[in-house]
Amino acid sequence: MATLIGTGLSTHPDPRVGAIEAANAAGAGLHGERADLAIVFAAGGHLAAPEATLEGVHEGLVPPHLIGCGAAGVLGCGSEYEAGTAVAVWAASLGEGSARPFHATAAELEGMVAVTGMEDLAGASGAILLPDPLSFPTDALLADLAARAPGVPVVGGLASGRTAEGAGALFYGDQVQESGAVGVRFDGVDLLPCVSQGTTPVGPEMTITAAEGNVIAELAGRPALDRIREVIEELDVREQTLIAGGLLVGIVVENGHADYEPGDFLVRGVLGADPAASTLSVAAVVTPGQVLRLHARDAAAADRDLHDQLRLRADALGGTAAGALAFACHSRGREMFGIADHDAGMLARQLGGAPAAGFFASGEIGPVGGASFIHTFTATVAVFGG
């Protein structure tokens, strides 16, 4: 039996009633098959009574496995709710495939951070990861997974909503967990990852010729800040306008070919500059030999890239996807595109109306160059084959 996916979304003000509505709608998309897994994203009033939300999902869907998280906003069924009370439920019947959920926690042990409860992902067909940003070392975990489970795509997002008491809001089974990360390992499931940038590269590619930690001292043999000033002065008017909205840097994760595409860059923010030393501090550890290119937020480029990336995945699946999970930066939506429902609408159009759900995250997780990272301004998507 093929993978079947159903989604439901409700804005009912009562958390339990809304959860039942969304769960019933998701279950209807499974055409009578049992849900093997439910993933829940809840915002607004649901975070005042998350236990009631989980009760409603279990009543409406009866899933043996459930994960999810609190959100600043949710998306699903072609629509986006960037604020207010809403719940999105994604349900899957996995056929011959399987899902193993986990709840991982982190604790300091003898001066080091130890993670317990993390599922071994070696050999998996993919995984979804939903960490609490305040209590879980996501960057370190992803670096470890790149070594222990190479090539396994990890897609997800950092939880962006907290309970009314200010605690973390992670959903695991019928419990609300305040810390750690929840996720699920998939086996025998066709999962294609997608990382769509919300930025565009500007100026030339430059090799980092001197750096330490996150501080770049030289670019192409020149003092870093001097070289960046020269590049900005040489940009056209449109590119300079984009840069004025915030300078970002893209760093190639794997230097192995001459021509780099936008998806080859890991985009990071600029933390500061030292004019006296002509150095630049960025939100990533960098090493000499890496290739860097300036980036800027660009709605038009983000629109094109999401269109093209989803189209590639749909074509790879023969034009038919079973469904998708989507994790969009909280700075996308109306703030970036000036219209409602951009990413959710693009998912619906490019995946042929396949059911999709997700949330606006505090950081998006997806692979670049074979390893998964936390991103910003992106939309990361797990596209599932039937």
N, C-alpha and C positions, 0 to 999 in steps of 0.2 A: 504494500500500500504506500502511496506517495505521501509526502509531507503536506498537511493541510494547515492553514493559518487563518484565524479569525480575529477581528479587532472590534472593540466597542469603545465609545467615548460618551461620557455624560457630564452635564453641568448642573445636575440637580443639587440644590443647596444642602440636602440631607446626605451625609457621607454614606450611610448604609444603603439608602435607596439608590443613590447615584452609582455606587459600586455594583449593586445588583443589576441595574440597567445596563451598565457597560459590560459586565460579565455575561449577561444573557445574550447581548448582541454579538460578543466575541464567540460564544458557544454556537450561535446559529451559523457562523461561518465555517464550522467544522462538519456540517452536513451529517450530523448524527454520530460522528466519531467522538470518542472520549478525548478530552484535553489531557495531554501528558505533562504540559507545562503552562503556567500562566506567569506573565511578567506585567507588573502593575506600576504605573506612574501617577502620583497623586499630588494635587496642589490645592492651595487655599484652605477652605474649611476642612478638608480631609486631614490636614495636619494638626487640627485641633482634636480630632478623634480618629487617629489612624487605625486603632483596633477595630472600630466599627466598619471602616472601609474594608479591611481584610475579611471580616465576618461576611460582608456582603458579597465579596468576590468568591469566597468559598461556598456560600449558599447558592450563588447563581451558576457556578462553573464546576465545583467539586474537583479541583485539580490536585493530583498527588504531589506536585512540586510547584512552588511559587517563590518568586523573588521580585524585588522592585525597590523603589525609593521615593522619597519626597522630592518635589520639583517646584521650581519657580513658575513653570508653565509646561503644558503638555501639548502634544500634537497627535493627530490620528484621524483616519477617515477623511483625509483631504483638508482638514482644518487645523488651525493653530489657536491655542488659548494661552497667550503670553502672561496673563495675570488672572486672578479670580479663582473660584472653586471649579475644579474639573478633575476627572479621573479617566485615564486611558488604560484599557486592558488588552493585552496581546496574548492570544492563546494558540497553542500548536499541538496538533496530533502528528507525531513524528514517524509513523509507519514503522519501518525496520530500524530507524535510528533511535538514539537514546539521549537523555539529558541527565546530568548529575549536578545538582545544585550544591553550593557551598557557602559558608559564612566564615570568612577569614578575619582574624583579629591580630593586632600588633601590640607588643609590650616591650618595654625596655628591659634588657637582661644583660647585666655586667657591662654596661656602657654601649651595648649594641641593641638594635631593634630586631626582635624575633617575631616572625609571622607564623601563626598557627591556624590550622583549619583550611589552608589553601589546597584546593584540588590539584593533583599532578596533571598538567596539561600535555605532557609529552604524548605525541601520537594522536591528539584530538583533531577533529575536523574544524574546530573553532571554539571560541568562548565569548561570553558576554560578561563584562565586569562593571560593577556599580559601586564605587568606593565612596565613603564619607571623606570629604576633603580635609577635615580637621583632625582625624584620628587614624589615618591610614597612609603609609609611605608608598603611594602609588608609583612614583617614578622609580624607586628602588626595586619594587616588585616587578615592574615591566622589564627593567634591565636584567633581572634575574631570570625571568621567563624567556627572554631572548636567548639566553645561554642554555637553559635547561629544556626548553621546548621550542627549538628554532623552527621558524616557518609556520607556526600555529597562529592564525589571526585572532587577536584579542580586540574586540570592539566594545565600546560602552561609553559611559560618561560619569563625571563626578556629580554626586547628588547635590541639588541646588535648593532644596527645601528642608526646613527643620521643623520640629514640632512646636506647638505653642509655648512650650517651656524652654525652647532653645536647644533641645537635644537633637542628636542625629536621628534621621528617619530612614532606616533601611528595613525592607520587608523580607522575611525569611520564613516560609511556611505560614503559620498563623501568628507569628510573633513579630513585634516591632523591635529592632535592634538599634541601639543608640550609637554604635561605633563599629569600625572595621570596614569590611567590604563584602558584598554579596555578589554571587555570579553563578554561572552555569557552564559546565563543560558539555559540548556536543560531540557525539560519535555517530558516524554513518549518516550525517546530515550535510547536505550541500549548502555551504555558507560561503558567499563571496563578499569580502570586505571592500568598502569604498571610503576613501578619505577625500572629500571635496574641499579645496581651499577657499577661503573667503578673501584672499589677497591676490595681488598680481605682482610679478617681479618687475623691477625697473633698473635701468643702468646695466653695466657689464658684470659678468662673473669675475670674481677676484679671489685669488688664493691667499689664505691666511699664512703669513710667513713668520710671524712671531706672536705667541700667545701663552698665557698661563692661567689655568682655571677658567674663569668666565671673562677674562680681560684680554681683548685683542690689542696687541701693540703695533703690529704691522700688517698691511694689506698690499700684496704685490710689491713687497720690498719698500714700501713707503710708510711713514707714520700713519696709523689707522685713521685718526680723525681728519688729518689733512686730505687723505685720499677720498674719504666719504664726502667731504665738502666739495671737492673737485667734481665728483660724480653728480651730486645734487645740482651744482651749477650748470652741468651739461645736459640735464633733463629738459624735455619740452614742457610747455606750460601746463598741460594736463597732468603729467607725471609729478611736477612740482606741487600742484594742487593736491594730489593724492597724498604725497609725502607730508604735506602740511597737516594732514589729519592724523598723523602719527607714524613715526618711522619704525619699521620692523626689519628684521634680518632673516633671510632664509639660508640655512646651512645644509649642504648636501650630506646625507647620512652615509652613502656609499659612493666613494669616488672610483668610478670604474669605466666611465665612457666619456666621450667628448661633448655630446649634446645633452643637456639636462632639460627635462620637462618640469612644469610647475609642481607636479606631484613628487619630484625627487627631493624637494626642499622641505626641511623641518623649520617651520616659521616660529620665531621667538621674538619677544619684545626687547627693546633697548632699555637697560636699567639706568644708565648714566654715562657721562663722558668726563675725562680729565683733560681740559684744554692745555694745561701746562705740559703734561706728558704725551698728549695727542693719542690717548688710548680710549677704547670704547668697552663698556661693560654690557654684556648681554645675558639673557636668562637661559643660558645653557653653558655647559662645559665645552670648550673648543680646543682644538689642537692644530699646530702648524701642518699645512698640507691640505686642510679641508677647504672646500670651495664655498664662497659666500656670495650672496647677491641681495641687494636691498629689496624690500617688499613694502607694499602699502595696501590698506584695505580698499577693496574695489567691488562694488555691488554688481557691476556689469560682468566683471571677470568671474565673480562667484556664481552668477546665474549661468554663464556658459559652462563653467567647469562642472557644476552639479548635473546639468543636462547631459554633458558628454560622458561623465563617469557612470551615471545611471544607465545611459544607453548602451555602453560597453558591457555592463553586467547583464542587462536584459538580453543582448545579443548572444552573450556567452551561454545563457540558459535557453537558447533557442527561441527567444522572444517572449517567454512565459516565466514569471516568477511566482512562487507560492506566497511571498509576502516579504516584509522588511521590518527591521527595527532601526530607528533613526535617533541620532543624538546631535542636537544643534546647539551651537554656542548661544548663550543668552544675549549676545550682542548682535545676533542676526534678527530675523523677524522684521517688524515694521521699521526698527531703528536703522537697519542696513538697507532694506529694499524699498521702503516707502509704501509698501502694500501689505495687505494681510495674506496669510496662508502661502507664502512663497515656497518654502521648502516642502511643506506637506502637499501642496498642489503639484509641485514638480515630481515628487515621488509617485503620486497617483497617475500623472500623465505618462511618465517615462517607463513605469513598470506595469502599464496596461491595466490600471485600476486594482492591482494586487493590494491586499490589506496591509496597512503599515501603521505603526504607532511608535511613540517615543517621547522625549522631553527636551526642554531647554536646559542644558547642563552648565556647570561651572568650569568645565574643561572636558574636551571630547577625547576619546581613546580610539586609536586605530593604527594600522600598520603603515610604515613608510620604509622602503628599502628592506623589507623582510622582518623588521622588528616593530613592535607597537610602542607608541609614545602618547603622552598627553598633548593635545593641540589646543589652539584657540582660534576663534573666528571661523572654524570649520563646521561642516556637517559630516559626521561619520555615520556610515550606514552598513548594516549587515543584511545582505540580500540573500534570501533563501530560495533554493530551487525546489521544484515539486517532486 
